[in-house]
């Protein structure tokens, strides 16, 4: 194979997770592959909604063979729906964390490390998660009202540990659309689950307050009711409730520190984080509601 071999696109990717899976399959068959992410181009996410998340390219003579290799995987992904099992996490994330210097990870991400047990202690929503790179598992230190042992929770914790940097908070709150690339990314399949939050809390601001206080949320002066949560040590998040009136329906808005892009590289990770936080809020609300009935 010559260095100037022309590469052609064999598949348009819907997200980074699909890209990781297909790249691994092609590498196993020793097919040279390029993953071209639109998210990483100078267009900064411009093409993501219209043309997909990225493309897989292989040498033109190997294109037919590469398509045959990835097609069974694509059929399997389509039949099973969105990622949900932590076992689907890209093994390279675990390998990268195992190779990382624990002292550096702890400084960058503001987490603890137990060398004897080989576990990172990660503060998450006023709780503590234990991340075991050697065993490829994450578990809460104490029982939680929501499931933090799913694909998205693992994804968020692993990317945060690997990508966080010791940068100070900017101190300015911005919407997801003000994050670089967010204007077009956070829509359609990547829209935040504000509808379910409205159904849960829209007419019950007292329940929203109680749930937020249980998660050690701090009240902030935004909207009608708003709380700041320490989701991860370097990633705070504000959730704002507007109760609505005769003209407007209730609404929820998320706000991020303007420096959030320094702490995680991908918008997929932020989207997953919001989903996890929303799930925790709603699960705790159901638990509190059932206990009073």
C-alpha positions as CSV (number, residue, x, y, z in Angstrom):
1,X,0.0,0.0,0.0
2,X,1.5,3.3,-1.0
3,X,1.6,6.4,1.1
4,X,-0.4,8.4,-1.5
5,X,-3.1,5.8,-1.7
6,X,-6.4,7.6,-2.2
7,X,-9.0,7.3,0.6
8,X,-12.7,7.2,0.1
9,X,-15.7,7.5,2.5
10,X,-17.4,4.2,3.3
11,X,-19.8,5.4,6.0
12,X,-21.3,8.6,7.5
13,X,-21.2,8.3,11.3
14,X,-24.0,9.4,13.6
15,X,-21.8,9.9,16.7
16,X,-18.3,9.3,18.1
17,X,-19.3,6.0,19.8
18,X,-20.3,4.5,16.5
19,X,-17.0,5.7,15.1
20,X,-15.0,4.1,17.9
21,X,-16.7,0.7,17.4
22,X,-16.3,0.6,13.6
23,X,-12.7,1.8,13.7
24,X,-11.9,-1.0,16.1
25,X,-13.5,-3.6,13.8
26,X,-11.5,-2.3,10.8
27,X,-8.3,-2.2,12.7
28,X,-8.8,-5.8,13.6
29,X,-8.9,-6.6,9.9
30,X,-5.7,-4.5,9.3
31,X,-7.6,-2.0,7.1
32,X,-6.0,1.5,7.3
33,X,-8.8,3.8,8.4
34,X,-9.2,7.6,8.8
35,X,-11.9,8.9,11.1
36,X,-12.8,12.5,10.0
37,X,-14.9,14.2,12.6
38,X,-16.8,17.3,11.5
39,X,-16.8,18.3,15.2
40,X,-13.0,18.7,15.0
41,X,-12.9,20.7,11.7
42,X,-12.6,24.5,11.5
43,X,-16.4,24.4,10.9
44,X,-16.8,23.7,14.6
45,X,-19.8,21.4,14.3
46,X,-21.4,23.2,11.3
47,X,-22.1,20.0,9.4
48,X,-23.1,17.7,12.3
49,X,-26.9,17.9,12.0
50,X,-26.9,18.0,8.2
51,X,-24.2,15.4,7.3
52,X,-23.7,13.4,10.4
53,X,-21.0,13.4,13.1
54,X,-18.2,12.4,10.8
55,X,-17.0,10.0,8.2
56,X,-14.9,6.8,7.9
57,X,-12.4,6.7,5.1
58,X,-10.4,3.7,3.8
59,X,-8.1,3.1,0.8
60,X,-10.3,2.9,-2.3
61,X,-9.3,-0.7,-3.2
62,X,-10.4,-1.9,0.2
63,X,-13.7,0.0,0.3
64,X,-15.9,-2.9,-0.6
65,X,-14.3,-5.2,1.9
66,X,-14.5,-2.6,4.6
67,X,-18.2,-2.1,4.0
68,X,-18.8,-5.8,4.3
69,X,-17.0,-5.8,7.7
70,X,-18.9,-2.9,9.2
71,X,-22.4,-3.8,7.9
72,X,-23.2,-6.5,10.5
73,X,-22.1,-4.1,13.2
74,X,-24.4,-1.3,11.8
75,X,-27.3,-3.8,11.6
76,X,-26.7,-4.7,15.2
77,X,-26.6,-1.1,16.4
78,X,-29.8,-0.3,14.5
79,X,-31.6,-3.3,16.0
80,X,-30.6,-2.6,19.6
81,X,-31.2,1.2,19.7
82,X,-29.1,3.7,21.7
83,X,-26.1,2.7,23.8
84,X,-27.1,1.7,27.3
85,X,-24.7,-0.9,28.6
86,X,-21.4,0.1,30.2
87,X,-19.8,-2.8,28.4
88,X,-20.2,-0.8,25.2
89,X,-17.7,1.8,26.4
90,X,-14.6,2.1,24.1
91,X,-12.0,-0.1,25.7
92,X,-9.4,2.5,24.7
93,X,-10.8,4.8,27.4
94,X,-10.1,2.3,30.1
95,X,-6.7,1.6,28.7
96,X,-5.8,5.3,28.6
97,X,-6.9,5.7,32.2
98,X,-4.9,2.7,33.3
99,X,-1.8,4.2,31.6
100,X,-2.4,7.7,33.0
101,X,-0.4,9.0,35.9
102,X,-2.8,9.0,38.9
103,X,-1.1,12.1,40.4
104,X,-1.7,14.0,37.2
105,X,-5.3,12.8,36.9
106,X,-6.0,13.9,40.5
107,X,-4.5,17.3,40.0
108,X,-6.3,17.9,36.7
109,X,-9.7,16.6,37.7
110,X,-9.6,17.4,41.5
111,X,-10.4,13.8,42.5
112,X,-8.8,11.4,44.9
113,X,-7.0,8.2,44.4
114,X,-6.6,5.1,46.6
115,X,-3.4,3.4,45.4
116,X,-3.9,0.3,47.4
117,X,-7.3,-0.4,45.9
118,X,-6.5,1.2,42.5
119,X,-9.6,3.4,42.6
120,X,-10.3,7.0,41.8
121,X,-12.7,8.7,44.1
122,X,-14.8,11.0,42.0
123,X,-17.3,13.6,43.6
124,X,-20.5,13.5,41.6
125,X,-23.7,15.4,42.4
126,X,-22.8,15.6,46.1
127,X,-22.1,11.9,46.2
128,X,-18.9,9.9,45.5
129,X,-18.3,7.5,42.7
130,X,-15.5,4.9,42.8
131,X,-13.8,4.3,39.4
132,X,-11.8,1.1,39.1
133,X,-9.8,1.2,35.9
134,X,-8.3,-2.2,36.5
135,X,-11.7,-3.8,36.8
136,X,-13.4,-1.5,34.3
137,X,-16.2,-0.6,36.6
138,X,-17.7,2.4,38.3
139,X,-19.9,2.2,41.4
140,X,-21.4,4.7,43.9
141,X,-19.9,4.7,47.4
142,X,-23.5,4.7,48.8
143,X,-26.9,3.9,47.3
144,X,-28.3,6.5,45.0
145,X,-31.9,7.2,43.9
146,X,-30.8,7.0,40.2
147,X,-28.8,4.6,38.1
148,X,-25.2,5.8,37.8
149,X,-24.0,2.5,36.3
150,X,-25.1,2.9,32.7
151,X,-23.3,3.8,29.5
152,X,-23.7,7.5,29.7
153,X,-22.5,7.8,33.4
154,X,-19.4,5.7,32.6
155,X,-18.8,7.8,29.5
156,X,-19.0,11.1,31.4
157,X,-16.7,10.0,34.3
158,X,-14.1,8.5,32.0
159,X,-13.8,11.4,29.7
160,X,-13.7,13.8,32.6
161,X,-10.9,12.0,34.3
162,X,-8.9,11.9,31.0
163,X,-9.6,15.3,29.8
164,X,-10.1,17.7,32.7
165,X,-7.5,20.5,33.1
166,X,-6.6,22.7,36.1
167,X,-8.2,25.8,34.7
168,X,-10.2,28.2,36.9
169,X,-13.9,28.7,36.3
170,X,-14.7,31.7,34.1
171,X,-17.6,32.8,36.3
172,X,-19.9,33.5,33.4
173,X,-23.0,31.3,32.8
174,X,-23.8,30.5,29.2
175,X,-26.4,28.3,27.4
176,X,-25.6,25.2,25.5
177,X,-25.9,27.1,22.3
178,X,-23.1,29.5,23.3
179,X,-20.7,26.6,23.7
180,X,-18.5,26.3,20.6
181,X,-20.4,24.1,18.1
182,X,-23.4,23.9,20.4
183,X,-25.8,26.1,18.3
184,X,-26.3,23.2,15.8
185,X,-25.3,20.2,17.9
186,X,-27.8,20.5,20.7
187,X,-30.9,20.0,18.7
188,X,-32.8,17.1,17.2
189,X,-31.4,13.8,18.8
190,X,-29.1,15.9,21.0
191,X,-31.8,18.1,22.4
192,X,-31.7,18.3,26.2
193,X,-34.6,16.4,28.0
194,X,-36.3,19.6,29.3
195,X,-39.7,18.3,28.4
196,X,-39.6,15.5,30.9
197,X,-38.3,17.9,33.5
198,X,-41.2,20.2,32.9
199,X,-43.6,17.4,33.3
200,X,-41.9,16.4,36.6
201,X,-41.4,19.8,38.1
202,X,-43.1,22.5,36.0
203,X,-46.0,22.9,38.4
204,X,-44.2,21.7,41.5
205,X,-41.4,24.2,42.3
206,X,-41.4,23.1,45.9
207,X,-40.5,19.5,44.8
208,X,-37.8,21.0,42.6
209,X,-36.4,22.8,45.6
210,X,-36.5,19.7,47.8
211,X,-34.8,17.5,45.2
212,X,-32.1,20.1,44.5
213,X,-31.4,20.5,48.2
214,X,-31.1,16.8,48.6
215,X,-28.4,16.9,45.9
216,X,-26.7,19.9,47.7
217,X,-27.8,22.3,45.0
218,X,-27.1,26.0,45.8
219,X,-29.9,28.5,45.0
220,X,-28.9,31.1,42.4
221,X,-30.8,34.2,41.2
222,X,-32.0,33.1,37.8
223,X,-35.5,32.5,36.5
224,X,-38.2,31.8,39.1
225,X,-36.2,29.0,40.8
226,X,-32.7,28.0,40.0
227,X,-30.0,25.8,41.6
228,X,-26.3,25.3,40.9
229,X,-25.1,21.7,41.2
230,X,-21.5,20.5,41.6
231,X,-21.8,17.7,39.0
232,X,-18.1,17.2,38.8
233,X,-15.3,19.1,40.6
234,X,-14.6,21.3,37.6
235,X,-18.0,21.2,36.0
236,X,-20.8,23.1,37.8
237,X,-24.2,23.2,36.2
238,X,-27.2,25.5,36.7
239,X,-30.8,24.4,36.1
240,X,-33.3,27.2,35.8
241,X,-37.1,26.8,36.1
242,X,-39.5,29.3,34.7
243,X,-42.9,28.6,36.1
244,X,-44.8,30.1,33.1
245,X,-48.0,32.1,33.1
246,X,-51.1,32.6,31.0
247,X,-49.0,33.3,28.0
248,X,-46.0,31.0,28.4
249,X,-45.6,27.4,29.4
250,X,-43.2,26.4,32.1
251,X,-39.7,25.9,30.9
252,X,-36.3,24.6,32.0
253,X,-32.9,25.9,30.9
254,X,-29.4,24.6,31.6
255,X,-26.5,26.9,32.1
256,X,-22.8,26.1,32.0
257,X,-19.6,27.9,33.0
258,X,-18.2,29.6,30.0
259,X,-15.0,27.5,30.4
260,X,-16.7,24.1,30.2
261,X,-15.0,23.3,26.9
262,X,-11.7,23.2,28.7
263,X,-12.8,20.3,30.8
264,X,-14.3,17.9,28.2
265,X,-13.4,17.8,24.6
266,X,-16.7,16.5,23.1
267,X,-20.2,17.9,23.0
268,X,-21.4,14.3,23.2
269,X,-20.0,14.1,26.7
270,X,-21.8,17.3,27.9
271,X,-25.0,15.9,26.4
272,X,-24.6,12.7,28.2
273,X,-23.9,14.5,31.5
274,X,-27.1,16.5,31.2
275,X,-29.0,13.3,30.6
276,X,-27.5,11.7,33.7
277,X,-28.2,14.8,35.9
278,X,-31.8,15.0,34.6
279,X,-32.3,11.3,35.3
280,X,-31.1,11.7,38.8
281,X,-33.4,14.7,39.5
282,X,-36.4,12.8,38.1
283,X,-35.6,9.6,40.0
284,X,-35.2,11.4,43.3
285,X,-38.5,13.3,42.6
286,X,-40.3,10.0,42.1
287,X,-38.8,8.6,45.3
288,X,-39.9,11.6,47.4
289,X,-43.3,11.6,45.8
290,X,-43.9,7.9,46.5
291,X,-42.7,8.2,50.1
292,X,-45.4,10.9,50.8
293,X,-48.3,9.0,49.2
